[in-house]
Structures are given as structure tokens and as C-alpha cells.
Amino acid sequence: MTRKTAAILNVTGYAGAELARLLHAHPGVELACVTGRSAAGKRLPEVYPHLFAIDLPVVEAVPEDRLPDVVFSALPHGAAAEQVAPLVRAGATVVDVSADFRLKDVATYERTYKVTHPAPELVADAVFGLPELHRDEIATSRLVAVPGCHSTGVILALAPLVAAGLVEPRMIADTKTGLSGAGRTLGLSVHFSEADSSVAPYGLDGHRHVPEMVQELAALRAEGNGQRATGEGQDATVPNDQRPTTNPLTITFVPHYIPMVRGILSTCYAEPRAGVTATKASLLELFREFYAGHPFVHVSETPPATKHVLGSNYVIVHPTVAPDGRVVVASALDNLGKGAAGAMVQCANLVLGLEEDAGLRGLGVYP
């Protein structure tokens, strides 16, 4: 089988470097081009010595007359759309990890990121790159917008509950994230002397990932697919015609930096709807049914830890019921794996017609 070709925009960031590492071992994709304006003219191993086996030159841009089968954009918001738009117009297929094409409402994007969208005409054609919710649409798309790392953990933790109509629309999510999530640019909050032996919340006045959490979960709520969750004789399904939709779905979200390099642990809380009785057994059944056929979500009977998914594209999800009756769901993922580069490869596999888990079958590195 002829291998597909790929290019990485901004290989010099953490997500770009992780992409290069994953693609080096991919059986169906060959990395043919890497860009990085700050490192243009160097060889990739000069920038990242651990990528010594990928001896490619770092160039400023992908040649539009030699487009690869897929372009991975690991550029930040704003800069991504500026470079991606001409490639899409030239016929390229792009998987983008920035926020530029995640949100369907351009005004919400511009308000959240405080920039004017560089290519608003492409937003309608982009697909939110979460295969667990949009697998079929991703497979036929030419522009895939991979979700934020926090969004992935929170959405996958809450999606089965929202889709089944089991919980009230006001939810709470708390995440603990490794410092690589802040990127490679130096900042005081991620300085070793500031971050080591400390835990600190941030984004309390509003985090950029919240609008995409709300966008995706509100869409699930509106669809009201009526999945069933049964256990110990309890039917935890809420029929579609008994689900009030007048109250908007909201998420109170607080992330925290903790002194580790990789990983996100999300703990999400939701109040059961009036008349709904859920048990741990019924929730496990609901989650397993919802994620059946999705290779990278593992529903666990025990709480996950970030170390369980380190270096992998897997998400471990654990739902339960607290003594006060609230539903609590914990999820763990690698922010550079399923939260960024791994998710990009997963989406590209679908777009290219490859096996969804190609190049991503490795389990977490433990301990």
C-alpha cells in the first residue's frame, strides 16, 4: 500500500513535535515536510534532538505546488487560520489543532479570543474533530478542527449523561493539567520556581475552552437521542418529550496547573434531573453503550490517573454517584496525546480512509 504524505505546520511547538514522533512510527503516513519560521533553515534534530531519526529540513511554508495528502496545523489561534486558509483554497486537506475553526459562531470566537477571524468563510465547512461525536463527518471533511485538551476531557466525561437527558443543564468541571499545556513559550506561572510543589487555579473569569464544551454538549442535549441506562431495576432514561430545554446548558469550569509535564485529569459534577435515579452500575452501562465501537475511550470501574494514559491517545472515563446523589465523572488523558497530536492523527486516519487507530495503538507509559 502506498503511504500517504503529510506536512506539519509549526513543528517547533510541543504539539508539532509530538506529531512528528507519532508519524515516524505510523504505518500508513510518511512525514514529508515540516515548517517552523523561527527554526527555518535548520534540520529537525537540531531543534529537537530526540527526533534524531527524522532528519528533515525545517522550512518556512508548505509548497502549494506540492501539497501532501494531509496538512497538520499546530499553529496557535489566529496564525493558524492565516496559513491554513490558502492551503484549503488550494485543495489541501487540513487537520488543525488551534481554536480557529472549532466554534461555529464567529462572533463567539472573536469575543473569546479577542481577534478578528482571518477566514470566517471557512468556519461552516469545518468539522469539530472529536471522532466520538463526529466520526462520519470527519471522514468526509477537508478541514477538521481538533478540540482543546480540556474540552476533550470534559466533553467525553459528560456527553453520555447529556445525550441521555439524565442531568440538569448546569454542570461543574474541574481539571488538573500538566505544564506542557501552556506551550513552549516561557511564562512566570510555569517557571520551575513558581510551579514546583504548587497547585494553582487559572482562568477563573472565563476559560477559552468553555464555549466549545457548551457548543458540543448543547448540541447533544438538543438531539436528545434517548439512550438507555439501566441497572438494579432502575430505568434512568428520560424520554425526549419530558426533557425541558428552556434552561440553557452552562458549565462552571476551573482548570489548575500542577507540577507535572503531561496529562489532564477532569472531574465533572452534575445534578440528576428530577425523578431520575442513577446508580454506578446504570452509569457504567450507559457509558459503555455510548462509547461502544470507539477504540480510544475506556470506561473503567475504578478512578483513572494521568499516569495510566501517559504518552497514549486513550481516555479513561469513570462515572459514579456521590453519597449526596450527584453524578461525578472523572476522565484522564494525555494533553499532548488525545488532547492534541494523537487526536490529530486519529482524525487524519479517518480523513485518509485508514484504520482509525493506525499509529496510535500504544498504551500508556507506566509507571
N, C-alpha and C positions, 0 to 999 in steps of 0.2 A: 504494500500500500504506500502510495506517495504521501510523504508527510506534509502537513500544512505549514505555511510560513507565518511568522509573527514578528511584530516590532513592539518595542516598549518605549513610550514617551516618558521621559524623566526617570531613567534607571537609577539615578543617583539618590533618590529618596528610599526610605525603608520599604515601602510597598513595591517600588520598582525593583529593588534588589531581591526581595523575596520572590517576585515574579520570575526573575532570571533564574534563580535557584530551582524553582518548581519546573520551569520549562526545560531546563537542562536534562531533566530525567523523564520528560514527557514522551511517551512512545509515538504520538501522532502529530507532534508540533515541533518545528525547528525554529529556534530563535535566530532571526536573520539580521536584525537591526536594533540598535539601542541609541536613544538620544539623551542628551543632558547638556544644556547650554553652558553650565558652569564648568563642566569637565570635557567639553568638546575638544577633540584632538588627542585625548588620552586613550589608552586601552582600558577596558573594563576592569581587569585585575589591578590596575594602578589605583582605581577608585575604591574597589572592594577586593582586598587580597583573598578573601575566602572564595571568590568566584574565579580562581586562577584557571579553571578548566574552560572558561567561556572567554576566549581571547578575541573579543570583538572590539572594533574601534567605537568610541563614543562620538556620535555626530550631532549636529545641531537640529536636523529635521529629517523626517522620513521622505525620501524622494517620491513625489507624486506620480512620476512616470514608472515607478517600480513598486507599486503598492503590494504589501503582503496580504495573505488571506485574512488576517485579523490584526488590528492595531490595539494594543493595550495602552490606555492613558492613565498614568499615575501622577498626573499634574494636579496642583491644587485648584480650588474653585476659581472661576474667572479665567485663569490662564488655560485651563483645560478646554473650555468651550472655544476660546480663540484659536487654538491649534487643531481641535477636533473638527470644527465646522467645515473648513476647506477640505479636509480628508473625506468626510462624509459626502460632501457635494461632489467629490472626485470619484466616488464609488466605493470607498473603503467601508469595511465593517469594523466598528469600534466598540470596545468594552471599556467603559470609563469608571474610575473609582472616585472621581470628585463628586461634589454635590450639584454640579451644573444642570444635570438632566433628571434628577430624582423627583423633584417636585413638579406636579402637573400645573400648578398655578404660578405663573411667572411673577405676579405681584408678591406672593408669599415668599418666593425665592429672593427677590430683590429686597424685601423688608428684612428677611432673616440674615442675609449675607451682606447687606448694605452695599450692593454693587448693582449696576445696570447689566442685565443679562446680555452677553455678547452674541447669542444666537437663539433668540426666543422662538424663531420659526421651526426649530428642530425639536422643541420640547414635546410636542404632540406625538411625534413618531418614536420617541424614546420609550423603552420598557424598563420598569423597575426591576433590577437584577436580583431578585430573590426567587430562585427556582422552586422553592417550596410553596410559593403562591402563584408564580407566573411562568411555569416551565414551558408551556406551549407557546406563549407569546415571545419568550426569549428565543426560542428555536427558530423563529421566523423574522427576527429583528436584525436591523443593521446598526442599531445604536442602543446599547444596553448600559443602564446606569446602576452600578452596583451600590447597594445601600451603605450607610455609615456603619461603623463597627458596633457602636452602642445600639443603633436601630435594629441591627440583625439579632442581637441577643434578646432585646425586649420584645420585638415583634414575634419571634419564634416562641417565646415564652407565653405570650398572651393570645396568639392567633386562635388556637383551638377553643379557648373559652369564649372569645368574642364571636367567632363564627357560629358557635352553638347557642348563643344567646343566654349564657349562664350567669353573666355578671353585670353589675351596674356599670355605666359608661365612665365613671370617674375612677381612675386607677393610679397606682403609685409604682414607680420603678426606681430602683437604686442600683448603681453599678460601681464596681471597683475595677480600675483599669491600670494596666502596666504603662510605664512612661514612654514606651515607643509609640504609643498612640498620639503623643504630642508632636511626632515628627522628628526630623533630624536637626531642625533649627534650634539653636540654644535659647533657653529662656530661664529666668530666675526660678520659676516654680518647679522646673525639672532639673535644676542644678543639683549635683550629688549632695552637697552640704545642706541644701534645703529639703530634699525629698527623702533622703535615707532616714530610716527609723521614724517615719512620719506618715500620717494619712491626712489628706486634705480634700475637702469638697470644692467643687468649682462649678461655674455655670448655673448658680442658684437663681439668677434673674432671668434665665431662659437659655436653654442649650439648643444649638443649631440642628440637632438630630430630632428634636421633638416633632416638628411639622411632618417629617416623613413617617414617624411612628403613627401619628394621628391619621395621616392620609391613608396608610395601608390598613390600619385596624378599623377605621371608619368605613372603608370600602367593604371589608369583610362583614362588618355589622349590618350594612345596608343589604348585602347579598342574602344574609340570613339563610344559610344552607341547611339548617335544621339537623345537624349531625347529632347522633345519639350518644349519651354517656350513661351506661347502666352499671350498677354494682350493688350488691347486698339488697336487691329488691327495689332499689330506688331508680326511678326514671328521671334523669337530670336534664332532659331535653326541654327546651321552651319552644312551643310551636311558633311558627312565623307570625301568625295573626295575634299572638299575645305579647309581642315584643314592641314596647313603645320606643319610638325613635325621635321623640321631640327633644330630649336632652342630648346635647352634643357630647361626643366622646372626648374626654380630656385625660391627659397624663401628667401627673406631677413627677418630674424626673430630676434626680440629683446624682451626678457622677462624682467619683472620688479618684484621685491619684493615689496609688500605693507603690511602695518601693520594690517593684519587680519590673522586668523588661517587657514581657509579653503576657497577654491574657486579659479577658474581661469576665467577671462574674456579675451576672444580673440577678437581682432578687426583686420580684414583682408581686404586688398585692392587689387583690380585687375583692369587692363585696358581692356575695351571691345575690342574684335577683330574688325578690320576694317570692316565696313559695318554692324556691329551688333548694333541694337538699343534695349536696355533693359529698362524696366520700373519696378517700385517697384511691380506693380501688376503682371507683367510677371514673375518676380523673385520669388514672393511668390508662384505662381502656379507651377513653376519649382521645387522649394524646397519641396513643399507638395507632388508632384508626386514622386520625388526621394525617399522621406522618408516614403511613404505610406507603412503601414504594419510593420514599425519599431517602437516598443512601447516606446522607450526612447528618441526619438528626437521630440521635439515640435517646430514647425515653428510658430513664433509669428509675429504679425503685429506691435509690439512695441519692443523697445530695451530691452534686458534682463539685469538682475543684478545677481550677485553671490548669493545674499540672496534668490533669487527665487528658487535655486536648492540646498541649504544647506542641507546636510545630505541625499541627494537622489541620484538616479542613472540616473537622467534625464539631458538632454542637451537642452537648449533653444537656437534656432538659429533665427536670424533676418537679412534678406537681404534687401538692399535698393540701391538706386542710388544717389550719391552725386551730388550737383549742377554742378560740373565740368565734370560729365559724368562717373566718376569712380564707379565701383561697390564696395560697402562696406558691409561686413557681420560681425555681432557680434555674438559670442556664449558664453554661460555661463555654467559651470559645476562645480561640487564639485571635487577637485583634489583627494580626498580620496574615492569618490563615483565612478562616471563614469570614473574618471581618474585613478582609482586603484582597490580598493576592490570590488566596485559594478560591475565594468566591469568583474572582475574575476568570480564573482558569475553568471553574465549573460552568460558568455562563458561556465561555468561549467553546467549550466542548459541545454544548447544546447547539450553538450557532453553527458550528462547523460540521455537525452531524456525527460527532464522535460519541463514544460511551461517556455518560455524564461524569463518571468517576475516574476517567483516564488521567493518569499522572497524579492522582490525589488519594490513592488507596492507603498511604502510610498512616499508621495510628500515632497517637501522641507519644512524645518522648518522656519516659518516666523512669526514675524519679527526676 
